[in-house]
């Protein structure tokens, strides 16, 4: 008899409630501790999570969700898809894994990009005609046994074979017609072998994640999905299969999966609300378990349990069993809202982090099994919190809403670019191939200690400002010594490019412990946007003005754009995102205008998340890009022709938003390009991009320092695609996470490479 799933979650955070994994990784990478110590920390984190989920009352506990860096990279290693150049380094298995993730001195890492429309990053596998898949690593089996020994029965979670291949890129040198999906048959052999081993180990259920089908997919891709699950479902010895789709409506893929011999299908009923209406017409679903994603796995608001139960009631009868789950993995939310001692009590009462969401799933599961009366108290508490949030005065600001209503078309337009370029060159007098950085410089231990001391009350604001000024002076003098042309103040006063601004804007709340993994050891604390947004007072003017007084070279004012502030925050879900974005844009516009008035001639408004928020379905692209572009222009179009507006985009597939990048109308756009070796320039050229562009010439997410010749080669490649009078030279991204030794060496080589190339322009 098939065991029931009941209540479950699709995944769980893995960095540790106090970022234990982050500290263990960084200690290992710096050689302060060894592999045994790192693995011991990882084991404790896994055991703690499994036990906590079991003890919370879940009927099915997910396993194999831990990763030292990224689950897609784990999948590549599991099935032997390690590019030969890494295997030939002669390192042990763990260090080979980290070489793929972070690079080594002699070898850059794999390309990295965003996991669908989230702020999580994954490593892009490289698959070629010669890739031979095999069961090369048995971690999923080992972790199942590890949990069993601790008294917890888990459901191993794997990236599904179709999503793995659809997220991969062709290896260098692959024929033009080759696509990773061509290797499906060999990959299925390896999956089949793993499923057999898991079955023999006693595994009852395996979860295969296929979020790639929440996006538009071709008929051949749907046919491949059918082929995969017909084959895996027909295996003689295998566990029960739960295929989970999330981040949206599965569309035609839902019928494909319902027609296959899998036992359960997971659907996201938060991002894919239209799924509810289509379920009754899906043939074959009546013989399966429907795992209903009713609790939002990506945002932090408490679930309206009454509404969720009403939705669940409409599903009864559409499947043989209705189980309750989160909409996706809880990887995307912090651990525990109760750890937030300084969060406003009213706002806190509206929130649910991972631990609270697990409890919500358990309550919904009990209500379905035993009736509402069994959880009446929990339902009443949730009802009160939802009502309090809806009625709270602090959520609405009539002045903000009136200002938005008064917005006119001229608020989002500037003069012709060529006129602006002439005025800016006259004002700035920059050399050909001007050099700059993206904004942040390394956050030293002293800087972090000063910020912590201010929070703890051990130093006052005056002392803190003096220490930040000393760091800004150091950064300005360093850039002058290196020979950079457009300088930055280094952002020592900023904890994070979104959180910092959120702390100064009305309508936001910030957490002390709300950490979420972005990739590897990189964690962020997304602020919580709960109400109408406004800027009570200037935010960056003091620091930018001080830096500009220290040098005759132009210093960039550094701001975060409205789309990125939304993307990297937990955003209110009670009004359209477009309205919220425009509120944020007006606040940023005020800051842009104040920077210009303070004498800052170059202002950068970063939008690295422009591509990230793009809906997965093409039918929704136009509406999103319209408000995203409008928001950026609303923030930036209030300045004079002579003020140069920059923006920065990173770690995304830019082809999908290339026309929007043009429409932003920034004077200079810097973009990630080093890992892909300038591939993005082809996209820009395809639409006749005619403004300044700074393709990154070295990857800052790797500790390696590029040689002068390497950077010069990339510059020459860029010059083949971009005229010299529009080409800028910069790293891929900000330098906050790097150390000063490597940063100084890398920037010195970047400036040296520029000096080497400039004479060829005459």
N, C-alpha and C positions, 0 to 999 in steps of 0.2 A: 504494500500500500504506500502511495506517495505521501510523504510527510507534508504538512501544510506550512506555508510561509508565514501566514498570520500578519503580525506587525514587524516591520523592519525598517532599516535605513539603507540607502544605496552606497554609503561610504562615510568616513569619519575623519576629522582632522588628525594629522600625524606629527606635527612639529612639537607637541607636548604643551600642556597648559602654561608652562613657564618657558617655552621655547628651548626645552632641553635638547632637542635634536639640532637646532641651530648652533648651540654652543659646542656640542659634541663634534659636529662636522667641522666647524672652524678650528677647533682644537686639533683635530686630526690633520686637516689640510696644512696647518702651520707646524706640524710635527711635534706638537707638545704632548700628544698622546698617540697611542698606537691603535691598530685595527681592533684588537681585543676590547679595548675600552669603548670604542665607538659601537661595536656590535652589542656590548652589554647594555649601553644606554638604549639602543634601538629595541632590544628584547624587552626591557622594562616598559617602554612606551607601548609596545604592542600588547603586552600582558595587561597593563592598566586599562587600555581601551577595551579589550575584549571583555574583561571582567565587569567594567562599568556598564557596557551595553547589555550584558547578560543580566546584571543585577537591576538594571532599570526596568526590566520586564519585557524586552523585545523577544518575540518568538523566534526570530532568525537573526543571527549576528554576522555581519559581513567580515570576511577575513581577506588576507593578502592585499589590504589597502595601504599598508605601510610602504614607504619608499625612501631610499637615501637621497633621492633627487627628484625623480619624475616617473610616473607610471608608464608613459609611452617609451621612455628609455628602458625601463624594466622589461617591457614586452619585447623590445628589440634584443635585449640580452638573453631573455628566456628562450627565444626561438633562433638564436645564433646569427642575428642580423647585425653583426659587429663589422664595420668597414675594415678591410685588411690593414689600412694604414695605422689603425689603433691596435689591432691584434699584433702587429709587427713591432710595437714599441717594447715588447718583452716585459711588460708589467704584470703584476698579479691581477686576478679578476676584479677586485674592488678598485684598484688604481686604474685599470683599463676603463672601467665604468666611469670613474671621475674624469679621466682624460677625454672621453666622449662628451661629458657634460661641461667641463671647464677649460679643456685644452691643457697642453703642457708647453714648455718653452719652444719645443721644436714642432708643435702641431696645434693648429687652432681647433676649437671644439666644433661639434655639430651645430648646424643652424638652429636657432631657437625662435619660436613664435607663440602667439596666443592660442590657448585652448578654447576654440570656438569664440563666443562673445563674452568671455570672462577675463579677469586680470591674472589668471594663472597662466604660466608659460610651460610649454613642453618642448623637448628636443626632437627635431625632425629626423626620423629615420631615413637612411639612404638605401634604396633598394635598386639593384641592377639585374640584368639578365643572368649574371653569374652568381647571384645570391642563392645560397643553398640553406633553406630553413631546416632546423632540427631542434629537438628538445635539448638545448645546451645547458639549461639551468633549471633546477627543480625547487626553487624557492617556494612556489605556491604549495607544493606537497609538504615541504619542510615546515612552513608556517601553519598549515592545517594541523600537523602532528604536534607542533609546539603548543597550539591552543588547546588541543585535546588533552595533552598532558596536564594542562592547567585547569582542566575541568570545563572547558568551553567548546561547544560544537559550533564551528564557523561555516560560512558559505563563501568559499574562495571567489574573489572578484578579479576578472581579467578584462583588459581592453579587448573588444571583439575583433575578429580577424578582418572584417571589412573596414571598420574605423581605423585600424592600424594601417592598412594599406592605403586608404584614402587620405590619410594624414602624412604619408611618406612622400618623399621626392625621388625622382630617378637619380641614381648615382651618376657621378661625373663619367662621361664617356659612353653613356647608354645611348642606343639608337634613338633618333628623334621620335619614332613611333612607339617606343617602349613606354609603358606605364606600370607602376608598381602592382596594380591590380592583375596584371598578366601573371603574377607569381602566386595567385590564390591557391591553386591546387597543392603546391608544395607546402604552403603555410597551413592549409587544412590538415595535411598529414601530420604536421607537428602538433597542432591543436588536438587532433584525435589521440595522439600518443599521450599527451598530457592529461586529457580527460580520462583515458584509461587508467593511468597511474593514480589519479585522484579517486576514481571509483574503487580501485583496489585498496586504497588507503582508508576507505570508509566514508568518503564524502557523499552526502545526499544531494546537495544542490550546488551548482556553480552559476555565478552571475557573469554574463558576457555583455559588456557595455558597448552599445552601438549608437552613440549620439550623433554620428555623422549623418544619420538619416533624418535628423530634425532639420537638415538643410535640403535644398533642391538637389535631386539626384536624377541622373539619366536612366533610361530604360536598361542599358547594359549594366549599370551599377545595381539596379533593383534585381536584375536577373542574377547577378553575382551573389546578392544577399540570399536569394532563393536557393541557389546552388549550395551555398555554404551551410545553411541551416537544414536543408534537406539531407545533406551528407552527414553533418554532425548529429542531427536528430536520429538518423538511422543507425548509428553505431550500436553494436550489441552490448558492450560494457561501457557505460558512462553514467555520470550522475544526472539528476534532473537538471534541465537547463532553464534559467531565467535570462531572457534577453531584454536588457533595459535600454530604452531610448529616452533621452531627456534633452532639455534646453528648447523644447518646442514640440509641435505636432509632428508625428511620424508620417503623416500623409499616406501615400501609397505603400510605404514600407510596412505599415501596420497590417494590411491585408496579406502581404507576403509572409510576414512572420506568423500570422494567425493560420495560414495554410500549411505551415511547416510543422514537423513533429516535435516541437519544443513544448515544454510543460507550462511555462509562464512567460508573460510579457509585461514589462514595466513601462508605464506611460506617465509623462509629466503633465499633470492637470493644472499646474500653476502657469507655466509659460505656454502650454498648449491647451488652453481652455476649450478650443473648438473640438478637441478630441472627444469630449463627453457626448456631443451631438452625433458623432459619426460611429460610435461604438455599436449601436444597435444594428447597423448594416454590415458589420464586419463578419464574414463567414468563417466559421471554425473557432471563433473565440469562446463559444459555449463549452468547449471541451478543455479549456485552459484556466489557469489562475491569472487573474488580472491584478497586477500590483499597481495600485492607484497612488500616484505621487501627489498627495493632498497637502503636504506641509512643505513650504517653500525652503529649498535647500540653499538658496543663494542670497536671501535677504533676511533681515533680522527682526521683522515685525511679528508679534504674536499672531498665531493662526486664529481666524474666526472659526472656531470649532463647530458652531451651529451650521455655518455655511458649508464647511467641509463635510459634515455628516449628511447634509441634504444632498450634496453632490454624490457621496458614496451610496446613498439610498437609490439614486437613479441608475447606478451601475449594477445593482443586484439583479440577477437574471441574465445579464449580458455575458457572464462567464460562469464557470463551474464554482469558482471561489473568487471573492474580492478580498485582497490583502491591502493593508495600508502602509504607505511608505512616505519618505521624503521625495520631493520632485527630482532631486539629483543627489550626488554626494554632499555631505556636510563639510567637505574640504574647504568650501568657500565662505564659511562663517567662523567666528571665534568660538572658543570652548564654552565659556560659562558667564552669563550676565551677572551672576551673583558675586563674581570677583570684582565688579565695578563699584567700589565703595564711594567714589567721588562723582558718579554720574547722577544727574538730577533725578530725584526719586520718581517724579511723574513720567519723565521720558523713559526711565528704566522700566517702569511698569508696563510699557507698551512693547517691550522687546523680548525676544527669545533667541538665544544663541544655541550652539549645538546640543548641550545637555538639556536645555529646555525643549528643543525641538524633538529630541528623542522621547521625552515625556509626553509631548503632544501626540506623537505617533502612537504611543502605548495607550493613551486615553481614547483615541479614535478607534483603535483596535478593540479595546474593551467594550466601547459603546456598540460596535457592530456585533460583537459576540454575545454581550450580556444585556444590552439595552441602555438607554440614556440614564435611567435611574441609577445604574451602577457607577456612573461618573458625574452625577448631578452637581456636586460641589465644584469639580474642575471646570465643567461647562459654564457654571455661573461666574466663576472668576475670570475666565476668558471673555465672556460676554461683557462684563463690567469694564475690562481693560480696553476692549475694542470700542465700546461706547465712549469712554473717557477720552480716548485719542480723537475720535471723530468730532467731539464737542469742544475740545480745548481751545481757548482763545489764542494761545501762543502759536498755534499753527497758522493763523492768518494775519497778514499785515496789509491793511487797506491802502497804505501809502505805496507799497511795492506794487500792488495790483493796479492802482490808478496810473502809476508811472508806465507800466507795461502797456496799458490800454492807450496811452498817449503817444506811443512810439510811432515815428514817421519813417517813410522810405529812405530819406537822406541819412538816417542814423546808420545805415548799413552800406554806404557807398563811399568810395574815395575817387580821386582823379585818376587819369590814365597812368598806367605803370611807367611808361617811358618818361613822362614828365616827373614822376616821383623819383625815378632813378637818377635823372640829371640833377635834381635838387639835392638828393642824398649824397651823390658823389662830390658835389661842390661843398657840402657841409662836412663830410667825413674824410675826404681825401685819402681813400684806402688804396693800397697797392694791388696789382693783379694777384689773384688767388689769395684773398685775405684769409688769415688764420684766426681761429677763435675756438672756444670750447662750448659745450652745450649749456653749462651753467654751474653745476655744483662741483666743488673740490672735496677732497677727502675729509671726512668728519673725524678729526683726531680724538684721541682719548681725552685730552684736555677740554676740547669743545663739549664732548658729551658729559664730562664731569661737571662743567660749568652749568649746563642745562639742568642736570639732575640736582645740583646744589640750589639753583634758583627755585625749582619745584619744591624742594624740601625746606626752603626758607633759610638755608645756611648762608646765602649771599643775597644782597638786595639787587634791585633792578639796575642801579647805577653801576655796581660792580660787574654785573653780567654784561651790560652794554659795553663797558670798557674792554672786557675780555673778548667780546665779539669784534670790536673795532681793531684790536691787536691782531686777530686772526685775519680780518679783511685786509689789513695793511700788509701782512705777510703774503697773502695770496696775490695782491696787486703787484708787489715788488717781484715776486717769483715770475709772474707772467711777463713783466717788463724785461726781466733778465733772459727769459726764454725767447723773447722776440715776437710774442703774439701781437696781432694787430687790433683786435677788438677784445676787450677784457671783460671779465665777470667779477663779481665781488665774492663768489665762492659759496654763498648761502650757508655760512656756519650757524646762523641763528635758526635754521629750519630743520625740523625733525623729519619732515616728509613733504613732498611737493604738493600734496592735496591736504593732508591734515593741518599743515601750517596755516594755510589760508582759511580752512574751516574754523580754526580756533579764533579767528578775527571776524568771522561773518555771523550775523544773526541768522537763526534758523538751523544751525548745526549744533550737535553735541559730539564730544570726543570721549574716547575711552582711555583707560590706563593699561588694560590688559587684553584688549580686543584684537590680538594678533591673528593674521591670516597668512598662509604661505603663498608667496608669489612664484617662487621657483627655488629649488635647492635650499640654501639656508636663508634666502632673502624673504623677510616677513614684513608685512605692512599692517598698519592699524587704520582701516577705513573709517572715516568719520561718519556720523549718522545725520543725514539731512531730513529733518522732521517737519520743517515749516517753511514759510515764505522767507526768502533770502535777501539780505541787504548788508551794506558795508557801513558800519557806524563811523569809522574813522580810517585814515590812510594806514596801510599795512607795511609796505616795503620802502617807502620814500626815504626814511632816515638812513637805511643801510646803503641804498643805491647812491644817494647824494654824497654820503661820506666817502664811498669808494671813488666816485668821480672826482672829488676834490684832491685825491691822492695822485692823479695822473692826468697827463694831457691827452692820452689816448681815449677813445670812446669806451665807456663801460655800459654793458647791456643791463637794462632793467629786466628782471626775470619774474614772470608770472605764469600761473597755470590756467589753461583755458577752460571754458565752461563745460565742454563735452567731457574732458578728462576728469574734472571735479565730480561730475555725475558718475562716470564709469568707475571711479575708484572710491566711491562712497557707497554707503547703504542708503538708498534714496527712497523718499516717501513714495507710496504706491497709491495715493488717494487723488492724484491729478495727473494729466498727461506729462510725460517726460519733456515734451517740447516747451510747456509752460515753465517748468522748473528750470530748464536750461536757459531760457531767456531771462529769468530772474537773476541767475548766477551771472549771466553775461553783463547785465547792467551794473552789478557790483564790480566786476572786473573792469568795465569801461571807466568807472570812476577812478580806479587805480591807475589805468593807462593814462588818463588825462592829467592826473596829478604828477606822474613821473615825467611827462613831457614838460609840464610847467616848472618842474624842479631842474630842468636842463638836461635830462637824459635823452640822447638823440637816437638810441637804438633800444627797442623794446621787444622782448621775445615773449610770446604767449604760446606756451607749449600745448600741443594737442596730440600726444602719443597714443591716445585711446580712440582717435577718430575712426579707425578701421574696426577696433575692438567692439564697439557698440553696434556695428552694422548688423541688422537683423539677418538671421540665417536663411530666410526665404526672400527671393528676389522681388516678389510682389510688394514687399514692405520697404525696399531700399529707398525708393524715391522720396517717400514721406520723411524717413529718418534723415537722409542727407540734406533735405531742404531745411529742416530746423537746425541741424548741426552746423551747416554753413552759415545760416542766418545768425546763429548765436555767436559764432566766432567773429563775424563781421560786426555785429552789434558791439562786441567788446573792443574792437580794434579800429574802427573807422572814424573815430572822433579826433584824429591827430592831423597835423600839417603834412604837406608833401615831403618836407625835408626830414621828417621823423621816420626812421626805417623800422618796419615791423617784420620781425622774424617769427617763425613757428618751428616746432620740432615734432617729428613723427618717428616712431621706432617700433621694431619687432612686430611687423604685420605684413600681410600680403597686400601691397599697395594697389595692385591692378584693379581691385574691386571698387576702390574709391578714388581713382586717379582724377576723374573729372571734378570731384569734390575738392581735391587738393588744389586744382587750378582755381576753382570758384572761391576758395578762401581768400585769394587775392593778397596773400602775404608777399612782402618784397623779397624775402629770403626764406627758403624752406630747407631745414636740415633733416636728413633721413638716415636711418640705419641702412648700411650697404656693405660693410666690410665682410661679414660672414658669407653673404651671397655674391661677393666680388662684383659689385656694381650692377647686378641684374636689374635693379629697380629703375635705372636710368632708361632702359628700353621702354618701360611703361610710361615714363614721363615724356619721352620723345614721341611716343605713339599718339599723344594728344597735343603735340606742339607746345609743350610747357615752355614759356618764354620768360621766366623770372629767375631770380637768383636761387641757386641750389647748393647745398653742402652735403654731399654724400659722405657718410662716415668712412674714414680711412683706416680706423683700427677699432677692434672690438673691445669695449671696456668691461664686458662681463667675463672676460678671461684674464688671469693674472699675467699672461705673457706680454712681453714688450716687443713690438714689431721693429724690425730693422729698418734703417733709412731706405734701403733698396726696395723693401716690400711695400712701404708706403708710397714711394715714388712710382712704382709700377701701378698701384691702384690709382694714383693721380693721373698718370698717363692714360689709363683706361677710361677714367672719367672725362678727360679732355677730348677723347675720341667721340664722346656723346654730348658734351656740354661746352659751349664757347667759353674761352678763358675769362671774358669779361663778366660772366655770370656764375663762375665756379668759386665756391668757398671751400675751405679746408678745415675739417673739424673731426673729433672722435665720433663714434656712433651714438653716444649717450653721455649723461652726466657722470662725474667721476667720484661721486659720494662714497661708493662702496669699495673703492680701491685705496691703496696706501700711497703715501707721498713718494717713496723711493721709485716705485714703478711708474707713477704718474709723471714725475719729472723726467724720467728716462724716455717714456713714450712721447710726451709732448716735445721734448728736445729733438727726437727723431722725426716727429711730424713736421716741425718747423724746418729741420735740416732737409727733409725731402722736398718741402716746398721751395726752399732756396735752390735746390738742385734742379728743379723743373722750371722755375721762372725764366731763366735765360733762354729756354727754347721757345718762349712765347714772342720773342722780339723778331 
